Amino acid sequence: MAIPGPARLLGFAFANADFLFETNKAGNILFAAGAACDLVSGDVAGLTGSPANGLFETFDAAKFNALAKSLKPGERAGPVSLTLATGVKANVAMFCLPENGGIVSCTLARVGAVPK
């Protein structure tokens, strides 16, 4: 049985990441999914509409903003190690898919051992 395209792509994304989110050029989260209980504060569903830089500690929030805002369609950045607001270190990677209207797709992967 073939897996539908979107489900298959989500499987690939989670093979290398713990948390996925999209941000627009204004820096607001448009979509969030993943195992985020120790990565972000609050409910994942409640992140939609909030500033993406709020996921990171202050110094790294500025780094995240600079990277995300500098991406042009077809460009990617990372992985780069940043500290989340929760204190967890994560590798962050970003991609601006040309067909996605300037939205930046981001993945977070814990640095070190994954809790079981």
C-alpha positions in Angstrom: 0.0 0.0 0.0 1.4 3.4 -1.0 1.6 6.1 1.5 0.0 9.4 0.3 2.5 12.2 -0.6 1.9 14.6 2.3 2.1 11.8 4.9 5.3 10.4 3.3 6.9 13.9 3.4 6.0 14.4 7.0 7.6 11.1 7.8 10.8 12.2 6.1 10.7 15.5 8.1 10.3 13.8 11.5 13.1 11.3 10.6 15.5 14.2 11.2 13.6 16.6 13.5 11.6 16.7 16.7 9.6 19.8 15.9 8.5 21.5 12.6 7.2 25.0 12.1 6.6 27.5 9.3 7.0 31.3 9.7 6.1 34.1 7.4 8.4 37.0 6.5 6.8 39.0 9.4 8.2 36.3 11.7 4.9 34.8 12.9 4.4 31.0 13.2 1.9 29.8 10.6 2.1 26.0 11.4 3.7 24.0 14.2 3.8 20.2 14.8 5.9 17.7 16.7 7.1 16.4 20.0 7.5 19.7 21.6 6.7 19.1 25.3 10.3 19.8 26.4 11.2 22.1 23.5 8.6 24.8 23.7 6.4 26.3 26.5 2.7 25.7 26.2 0.6 23.9 23.7 1.9 23.4 20.2 -1.5 24.4 18.8 -1.3 27.7 20.6 1.9 28.7 18.9 0.1 29.6 15.6 0.2 33.4 15.2 2.9 34.0 17.8 6.4 35.3 17.0 8.8 32.5 16.0 11.7 34.2 17.7 9.8 33.6 21.0 10.9 29.9 20.7 14.5 31.0 21.4 16.4 32.6 24.2 17.0 36.3 23.6 20.5 36.2 22.0 19.6 33.2 19.7 16.2 34.8 18.9 18.1 37.6 17.1 20.2 34.9 15.2 17.0 33.1 14.2 15.4 36.3 12.9 18.5 37.3 10.9 18.7 33.9 9.3 15.0 33.6 8.5 14.6 37.1 7.1 17.7 36.7 4.9 16.4 33.6 3.1 15.4 34.1 -0.5 13.3 31.6 -2.4 15.2 28.4 -3.0 17.7 29.1 -0.2 18.3 27.2 3.0 20.2 27.8 6.2 21.6 25.5 8.9 21.7 23.4 10.7 22.8 25.9 13.3 22.8 25.3 17.0 20.5 27.6 19.0 19.2 27.6 22.6 15.5 27.4 23.0 13.6 29.6 25.5 13.2 26.4 27.5 17.0 26.0 27.8 17.2 23.0 25.4 19.9 23.2 22.7 18.5 22.4 19.3 19.8 22.3 15.7 17.7 24.5 13.5 17.5 24.2 9.7 15.4 26.4 7.4 14.3 26.4 3.8 12.3 28.9 1.7 10.5 26.8 -0.9 10.0 29.0 -4.0 6.5 27.7 -4.6 5.5 28.5 -1.0 5.1 32.3 -1.2 8.0 33.4 1.0 7.1 31.1 3.9 10.2 29.7 5.7 10.0 26.0 6.7 11.9 25.2 9.9 13.0 22.1 11.7 14.3 21.7 15.3 16.3 18.7 16.3 17.5 18.2 19.9 21.3 18.3 20.4 22.3 15.1 22.2 20.3 12.2 23.5 16.6 12.0 22.8 14.5 11.4 25.9 12.6 8.1 25.8 
